[in-house]
Amino acid sequence: MTQTAAGGIETLRAAMTGLVLVPGDEGYHDARRVWNAGIDRHPAVIARCRSTQDVVAAITLARERGLEISVRGGAHNAAGTAVADDGLMLDLSELREVTVDPEARRVRVGGGALLSDMDAATQAHGLAVPAGLIGHTGVGGLTLGGGMGWLTRRFGLSIDSLVAAEVVVADGRVLRAAQGEHPDLYWALRGGGGNFGVVTSFEFRLHEVDPMVQFGLFFWPLDQGGEALRLAREVIADMSLGINAVVGALNAPPAPFVPEQHHLRAGYVLLLTGFGADDEHGQFVQRIRETLPPLFDMVTPMPYVELQKMLDEGNAWGFHCYEKCTYIENLSDEVIEVVTEQVPLKKSPMSLVLFYRLDGAYSRAGDNDTAFSGGRSPRFSAFVVGFAPNADLLDADRGWVRAFWDALRPHAVGGGDGYINGMVDYGEDRLRSAYGAAKYDRLARIKGEYDPENIFHLNANIKPA
Ligand SMILES: Cc1cc2nc3c(=O)[nH]c(=O)nc-3n(C[C@H](O)[C@H](O)[C@H](O)COP(=O)(O)OP(=O)(O)OC[C@H]3O[C@@H](n4cnc5c(N)ncnc54)[C@H](O)[C@@H]3O)c2cc1C
């Protein structure tokens, strides 16, 4: 730690209600860890904020001492933007309060809450905010990038339900961004990432979601990839908004519902979830089983909160990750050819590719209604994820991720660089391509207004105009 940083620690400790950790303190090493085990950085200071005032104090100290600021929500970002060597880590992991107002159909969520916190509190009232697939993802980073998951077809992205946010901006002011209150900031927060300040709380509109859903998982071997993906395409084309699907390729987990001889076997998967559409879900199950009998399947009702945690273990902390993503309009024969050529080439059994369906309510928002990095025409968000238990195996799959993405790119909608929450390489050109030039320039102007010195730059960074 520099002399100047050391000098300010006691001042910060006195100003904050939350803990301030420096190297050598108990808990420092746990606090600096992030989800991607490939990230091993040592911040000079970790400010574990418990209140909006703590966030203001930490930003003030960082500015005075010239420390780079990183912001940690759920720490899931695969690029590890939550932590920087020698910087000040603004740790929001204790800002996790979730307050539901069932009458008003609103929920206020702390800036460091996890999806599982939000789902548990809202589902107690039969309500939900559309979010992502993994319970230990942070609401903060997920929402600021957009937020897509099982409910996106019915209710849109997380940002489409965001009605307000409390934000500490670069000069220490605490602002409320909403329709009619700093509307430019409100627009930019809905997709522009962590560029515009630290969100201490999010306020979302809630939607009715029946606590029980119908779930189906169908798995086919590698040599049936083409047929499986074509069947998935047909099913997806026929789904009402009561059903959603995620399709992709991965290795079968060593889970009790998987016959032992298929544990860790590579193949193709279709996940099909029904929300209040039991009959339709049942008909799809029958159609899938009759058309192309899977190697194994698992069909069961389950609580929505369990669905939201079902993939947590397979995506646990402590593994190495590198990913790229893009949007494609359809699972065309050409795309299926790319996928079935690339999938067998991966080296790590944990690496995977997933296609999320985006249409319905997703497409009811206009392209420029929010700052989201993607157009709103119906499409799939394709995530190509290198995932491995150690750095060497991940290195072996970095090239696979890039080659797969290159091969998908001719079929991409937009610039080719997709959703900012599925990227780890953040060059300015990539971000311009992801947002499109006009949206990027508008974001850069707003950045210039709220963070002209770019103190919040450890993120998918928009340079201030
Ligand atoms: C296994 C896995 C599964 C995923 N699944 C999905 C999915 O289903 N759907 C989806 O949409 N995305 C998904 N993502 C992507 C995810 O949305 C991003 O990784 C997101 O950045 C995670 O947010 P976080 O708060 O956990 O991360 P962090 O690493 O803590 O934060 C990432 C960045 O977001 C910003 N940030 C976070 N919180 C705040 C805040 N309160 N105020 C200001 N800035 C903040 C900061 O710039 C920070 O550096 C997944 C990621 C992983 C690794």
The ligand as a Gaussian input file, in Angstrom:
#p B3LYP/6-31G(d) Opt

LIG

0 1
 C      -22.079000     -18.373000     -14.034000
 C      -22.670000     -17.106000     -14.561000
 C      -23.993000     -17.095000     -14.966000
 C      -24.568000     -15.936000     -15.470000
 N      -25.866000     -15.974000     -15.860000
 C      -26.444000     -14.849000     -16.333000
 C      -27.806000     -14.860000     -16.716000
 O      -28.500000     -15.874000     -16.637000
 N      -28.335000     -13.719000     -17.178000
 C      -27.608000     -12.566000     -17.279000
 O      -28.170000     -11.556000     -17.698000
 N      -26.304000     -12.531000     -16.930000
 C      -25.717000     -13.641000     -16.467000
 N      -24.396000     -13.620000     -16.107000
 C      -23.606000     -12.404000     -16.311000
 C      -23.717000     -11.483000     -15.123000
 O      -24.875000     -10.712000     -15.284000
 C      -22.499000     -10.557000     -15.047000
 O      -21.361000     -11.324000     -14.780000
 C      -22.648000      -9.468000     -13.994000
 O      -21.589000      -8.548000     -14.151000
 C      -22.610000     -10.015000     -12.594000
 O      -22.909000      -9.033000     -11.665000
 P      -22.288000      -9.110000     -10.189000
 O      -22.819000      -7.967000      -9.414000
 O      -22.435000     -10.468000      -9.635000
 O      -20.750000      -8.933000     -10.531000
 P      -19.572000      -8.011000     -10.006000
 O      -18.344000      -8.661000     -10.509000
 O      -19.669000      -7.755000      -8.559000
 O      -19.860000      -6.677000     -10.755000
 C      -19.541000      -6.494000     -12.101000
 C      -19.485000      -5.025000     -12.379000
 O      -20.810000      -4.496000     -12.325000
 C      -20.781000      -3.219000     -11.726000
 N      -21.605000      -3.249000     -10.507000
 C      -22.052000      -4.307000      -9.815000
 N      -22.895000      -3.908000      -8.843000
 C      -22.940000      -2.554000      -8.923000
 C      -23.651000      -1.543000      -8.217000
 N      -24.494000      -1.848000      -7.226000
 N      -23.466000      -0.252000      -8.587000
 C      -22.636000       0.073000      -9.613000
 N      -21.943000      -0.842000     -10.318000
 C      -22.115000      -2.143000      -9.978000
 C      -19.344000      -2.889000     -11.456000
 O      -18.791000      -2.201000     -12.543000
 C      -18.720000      -4.247000     -11.340000
 O      -17.351000      -4.257000     -11.594000
 C      -23.796000     -14.756000     -15.573000
 C      -22.468000     -14.762000     -15.166000
 C      -21.905000     -15.910000     -14.665000
 C      -20.470000     -15.895000     -14.245000

